[in-house]
C-alpha cells in the first residue's frame, strides 16, 4: 500500500462510494451493486499506480451507473 496523498484520497472516495453501493445492493437484494461496491472498497489496497487507481475507480463507477437498478 502506497501512502501517497492521491492514493489515500482515491481510497477514501472510492471506498465510501463502494460502501454506499454495497449497502444499496444489500437493501434491495441486487447482486450487481453489491459486487461493484465490494470491488470499489477492495481494489485501492491492491493497486499502487495513481493513474490506474483513478482509472479503475472511474470505470467501476461508470459500471455502477449502468447496473445500479438491474
Order of alpha helices (4+ residues) and beta strands (2+ residues): alpha-alpha-alpha
